[in-house]
Amino acid sequence: MTQQNQQDRTDRTDRTGLLYGFAAYGIWGLVPLFWPLLEPAGAVEILAHRMVWSLAAVGLLLVVLRRWSWIRPLLREPKRLGMIALAATVISVNWGLYIWGVNSGHVVETALGYFINPLVSIAFGVLLLRERLRPAQWAAVGVGVVAVGVLSVGYGKLPWIALTLAFSFATYGLAKKRVGLDGLESLAAETAVQFLPALGFLLWLGARGNSTFTTEGAGHAALLASCGFVTALPLICFGASAVRLPLSTIGMLQYVAPTFQFVLGLVVFHESMPPERWAGFALVWLALALLTWDALRTARRARRELAEAAARAAALSAAVAAPEGVAVAAPESAAVAAPESDAVPGTAVADAAVPDARPGSISGG
């Protein structure tokens, strides 16, 4: 394959990945328009239907794709099962609060929760995983703390919906990291944990005559059942995007969803934004800009160091393979001084220096 053909193939892959990425985050960003359609069902009933129908949708996909070989090894690992139970618990809190927040007129605050989630994830990394932050990351966290203070003044109280969404999703991401399953498999395992309690609640609700599934018509029942499709579709698109795009691009795409949610809160749901809230959001966006700049700079540096290491290795290999007495000129890039970082590019230490910008499956959708 010629270099031009290879470049064309790479460009097509990138374009396809971007389309999938925008589809995933676009659906997650527009989902506040969906939850009000499910009224008069309450947030807990909607949540229970989402759990039940999500397992049905994801289970069907796994059967079609014949991806069930992970189940038996997982059942033999109690620690991973415990992490899945934790993930299922915190994502239940996240999903339920998000649905309630949207349907009770707090769309802008729910968007804030997903804007500040990266800052909370960084704080978790420092406090729980003993990770070391770069100066720009410390600055971003500091700006984020100030933003929460400003928003507390603007709201007249702590933005508890946003903070609960951010902390629950950061906990969810930490648990998923320990489990180590792909998106579809992870969602299947989590909804399997949720399924029986959710089904039991729906049966109890129906026995009391308080279920809207059977009393509000076929259209309403179909909308409740479509919760599984609404949950699974963006996850599939995200998976297709993640294998085609660099992590840095995925990391920037993750801000599409809360941006859409924020705009919907202002334009469609007509929520108020006094100056104090604008100031708080501006500080949050400043913190995210610092994080994005630092992540891109670190990724470029890592790629450069990796390329230099590869050039040095190639030069050394050529020198070893050359016949005795034949001098081999080292490539220009191989003569570059060793990078300042003590981490050897291409090793786990060097990889850990580059922030993983890929988010977990977004729970807000």
Stockholm file with secondary structure:
# STOCKHOLM 1.0

chainA/1-365         MTQQNQQDRTDRTDRTGLLYGFAAYGIWGLVPLFWPLLEPAGAVEILAHRMVWSLAAVGLLLVVLRRWSWIRPLLREPKRLGMIALAATVISVNWGLYIWGVNSGHVVETALGYFINPLVSIAFGVLLLRERLRPAQWAAVGVGVVAVGVLSVGYGKLPWIALTLAFSFATYGLAKKRVGLDGLESLAAETAVQFLPALGFLLWLGARGNSTFTTEGAGHAALLASCGFVTALPLICFGASAVRLPLSTIGMLQYVAPTFQFVLGLVVFHESMPPERWAGFALVWLALALLTWDALRTARRARRELAEAAARAAALSAAVAAPEGVAVAAPESAAVAAPESDAVPGTAVADAAVPDARPGSISGG
#=GR chainA/1-365 SS CCHHHHHHHHHHHHHHHHHHHHHHHHHHHHGGGTGGGGTTSCHHHHHHHHHHHHHHHHHHHHHHHTCCTTHHHHHTCHHHHHHHHHHHHHHHHHHHHHHHHHHTTCHHHHHHHHHHHHHHHHHHHHHHHCCCCCHHHHHHHHHHHHHHHHHHHHHTSCCHHHHHHHHHHHHHHHHHHHHCCCHHHHHHHHHHHHHHHHHHHHHHHHHTTCCSTTTSCHHHHHHHHTHHHHHHHHHHHHHHHHTTSCHHHHHHHTTHHHHHHHHHHHHTSCCCCCHHHHHHHHHHHHHHHHHHHHHHHHHHHHHHHHHHHHHHHHHHHHHHHSCTTCCCCCCGGGGSCCCSSSSCTTSHHHHHTSCCCCCCCCTTC
#=GC SS_cons         CCHHHHHHHHHHHHHHHHHHHHHHHHHHHHGGGTGGGGTTSCHHHHHHHHHHHHHHHHHHHHHHHTCCTTHHHHHTCHHHHHHHHHHHHHHHHHHHHHHHHHHTTCHHHHHHHHHHHHHHHHHHHHHHHCCCCCHHHHHHHHHHHHHHHHHHHHHTSCCHHHHHHHHHHHHHHHHHHHHCCCHHHHHHHHHHHHHHHHHHHHHHHHHTTCCSTTTSCHHHHHHHHTHHHHHHHHHHHHHHHHTTSCHHHHHHHTTHHHHHHHHHHHHTSCCCCCHHHHHHHHHHHHHHHHHHHHHHHHHHHHHHHHHHHHHHHHHHHHHHHSCTTCCCCCCGGGGSCCCSSSSCTTSHHHHHTSCCCCCCCCTTC
//
